[in-house]
Amino acid sequence: MKIYKYWLIAPLSLLSYLTGFGQFEGKVTYEVTYAAEDPSLSSLAAHFPGESELYINGRNSRFQQNVSGGGQQIFICNDDEKKSILVMRFLGESFKVVFTKNNIEQLEENLSYDIEHSSDTKEILGVTCKKAISVVGEDTLAIYYNTDLFEGNMLPQFKNINGLVLEYETIQDGLHTRFMAKELKPQEVAMEWFSISDLVREISFEVFAKNFAYKKES
């Protein structure tokens, strides 16, 4: 198992802004924590990102996080150009994957779990969030989201949830990854943030799916 498979936990968790509609312009900062019964996974998680950032401007978004060894992951949805782009930088190299709408739907099919909406709510950073739950094996995952700040879908794992998700958890190969928004900051986000240089090497979706994409257990 390649270590950078785990690097993709967050980008794949926030991969579907293709049809998003945003009312909030600014930056969301998430604290990322990990838990696993397997000691080797817990040790491995010490090298994973402890923080991630999401920038939103209308229908455009940019999710990014730094990884150990000087690497970085960036996922961009540029609605003006109708492009969704994943950029990965590690070991001194950079490459990108350009996703079509069909590619996003393929990932959703592989990743998605059933969810149930709840009448419960929770305040996160002064924002009232709705609650939804998903049962994965013996685990019950909670997702908290707000539909006033963002009306699109953020999470292929939970594709029936539309809204700005401020807290959620995923499970991959026994590793629980929890995202909790710790700052919601309105600010101007320049359009330059939603483009990537043509000089960055591009790989096909098929190569990406074979070597990096996660498929849930049935």
C-alpha positions in Angstrom: 0.0 0.0 0.0 1.5 3.3 -1.1 1.7 6.0 1.7 0.5 8.7 -0.7 -2.8 6.8 -1.0 -3.6 8.2 2.4 -2.5 11.6 1.3 -5.6 11.6 -0.8 -8.1 11.2 2.0 -8.9 14.9 2.2 -8.9 15.8 -1.5 -11.2 12.8 -2.3 -13.4 13.9 0.6 -13.8 17.4 -0.8 -13.8 16.5 -4.5 -17.2 17.5 -5.9 -17.7 21.2 -6.4 -18.5 20.7 -10.0 -22.2 21.8 -9.6 -21.7 24.0 -6.5 -23.4 27.3 -5.9 -21.8 29.5 -3.3 -23.0 32.4 -1.2 -19.9 32.6 1.0 -16.7 34.1 -0.2 -13.7 33.5 2.0 -11.6 30.8 3.7 -12.5 27.8 5.9 -9.7 26.3 8.0 -10.2 22.7 9.2 -8.4 20.8 11.9 -7.8 17.2 10.8 -7.4 14.4 13.4 -7.0 10.7 13.0 -7.8 7.5 14.9 -7.2 3.8 14.3 -7.2 0.6 16.3 -4.2 -0.6 14.3 -1.0 0.9 15.9 0.8 1.0 12.6 -1.9 3.2 11.1 -1.8 5.5 14.2 1.9 5.8 13.7 1.5 6.5 10.0 -1.1 9.1 10.7 1.4 11.2 12.6 2.8 12.1 9.1 -0.5 13.2 7.7 -1.8 16.8 7.5 -3.2 18.3 10.7 -4.8 21.2 8.9 -6.5 21.9 5.6 -7.9 25.1 3.9 -10.8 25.7 1.7 -11.2 28.9 -0.4 -14.5 29.8 -2.0 -15.5 32.5 -4.5 -18.9 32.0 -6.0 -18.9 28.7 -7.9 -15.1 28.5 -7.7 -13.2 26.6 -4.9 -9.7 25.6 -3.9 -9.0 23.0 -1.2 -5.3 22.6 -0.1 -3.1 21.1 2.5 0.6 20.5 3.1 1.9 17.0 3.7 5.1 15.7 5.3 8.2 15.9 3.3 7.3 19.3 1.7 4.5 17.9 -0.4 1.2 19.6 -1.1 -2.3 18.7 -2.4 -4.6 21.1 -4.1 -8.0 20.5 -5.5 -9.6 23.3 -7.6 -13.0 23.7 -9.2 -12.9 26.5 -11.7 -16.5 26.9 -12.8 -15.6 29.7 -15.2 -13.6 27.2 -17.2 -15.7 24.2 -16.3 -12.7 22.3 -14.9 -12.0 20.4 -11.8 -8.3 19.8 -11.2 -6.3 17.9 -8.6 -2.6 18.9 -8.2 -0.2 16.7 -6.2 3.3 17.8 -5.3 5.7 15.4 -3.6 9.3 14.3 -3.8 10.1 17.4 -5.8 7.6 16.5 -8.6 4.2 18.0 -9.5 1.4 16.6 -11.6 -2.3 17.3 -12.2 -5.4 15.4 -13.1 -8.2 17.2 -14.9 -11.6 15.7 -14.1 -14.7 15.7 -16.3 -18.2 15.6 -14.9 -18.3 11.9 -15.8 -15.0 11.3 -13.9 -16.6 12.9 -10.8 -19.6 10.7 -11.1 -17.4 7.6 -11.3 -15.6 8.6 -8.1 -19.0 9.2 -6.4 -20.1 5.8 -7.4 -17.1 4.2 -5.8 -17.1 6.3 -2.7 -20.7 7.1 -1.7 -22.4 5.7 1.4 -26.1 5.9 2.3 -27.0 8.8 4.6 -30.0 9.6 6.8 -30.9 13.2 7.5 -31.6 14.2 11.1 -33.6 16.9 12.7 -30.7 17.6 15.1 -28.6 20.7 14.7 -25.2 21.9 16.1 -23.6 25.3 16.4 -20.1 25.4 14.8 -18.3 28.8 14.7 -21.6 30.5 15.2 -23.2 28.8 12.3 -26.3 26.5 12.8 -25.5 23.2 11.0 -27.9 20.4 10.1 -26.9 16.9 11.0 -26.9 13.7 8.9 -25.6 10.3 9.7 -24.1 7.4 7.8 -23.6 3.9 9.0 -20.4 2.3 7.8 -19.9 -1.2 9.1 -20.1 -0.9 12.9 -19.4 2.8 12.8 -21.8 5.7 12.8 -20.5 8.8 11.1 -21.9 12.3 11.7 -21.9 15.1 9.2 -22.7 18.7 10.0 -23.5 21.2 7.2 -25.1 24.5 6.4 -27.1 25.2 3.3 -27.2 29.0 3.7 -23.4 29.4 3.0 -23.1 26.9 0.2 -25.7 25.0 -1.8 -23.6 22.5 -3.7 -22.3 19.0 -2.9 -18.9 18.8 -1.2 -18.5 15.2 -0.4 -18.6 12.3 -2.9 -18.9 9.9 0.1 -22.2 11.6 1.0 -23.4 12.8 -2.3 -27.0 13.5 -1.1 -25.8 16.2 1.2 -25.8 19.8 -0.2 -24.2 22.5 1.8 -21.0 23.8 3.3 -19.8 20.9 5.5 -18.1 22.1 8.7 -17.6 18.8 10.4 -17.4 15.2 9.2 -15.6 11.9 9.5 -14.5 9.4 6.9 -13.1 5.8 7.2 -10.5 4.3 4.9 -8.9 1.0 5.5 -9.6 1.2 9.3 -8.3 4.8 9.6 -10.9 7.4 10.8 -10.2 10.9 9.6 -12.2 13.7 11.2 -12.4 17.3 9.8 -13.6 20.1 12.1 -13.8 23.7 11.0 -11.9 25.9 13.3 -12.1 29.2 11.4 -14.6 30.6 9.0 -13.2 33.8 7.6 -15.0 36.0 5.0 -12.4 37.6 2.7 -11.7 38.3 -1.0 -10.4 35.4 -2.9 -8.7 36.3 -6.2 -9.6 34.4 -9.3 -5.9 33.5 -9.8 -6.3 31.0 -7.0 -8.5 28.9 -9.3 -6.0 28.2 -12.1 -2.9 26.0 -12.4 0.0 26.5 -14.8 0.0 24.6 -18.0 3.6 23.7 -17.3 2.5 21.2 -14.6 2.6 17.7 -16.0 -0.9 16.2 -16.6 -1.8 12.5 -16.1 -5.0 10.9 -17.3 -8.0 10.1 -15.0 -7.5 6.4 -15.8 -3.9 6.5 -14.5 -5.1 8.4 -11.4 -8.0 6.0 -10.7 -5.7 2.9 -11.0 -2.9 4.2 -8.8 -4.5 6.6 -6.3 -8.3 6.6 -6.2 -10.0 4.9 -3.2 -12.8 2.3 -3.7 -14.9 1.5 -0.7 -15.4 -2.0 0.4 -18.7 -3.5 -0.6 
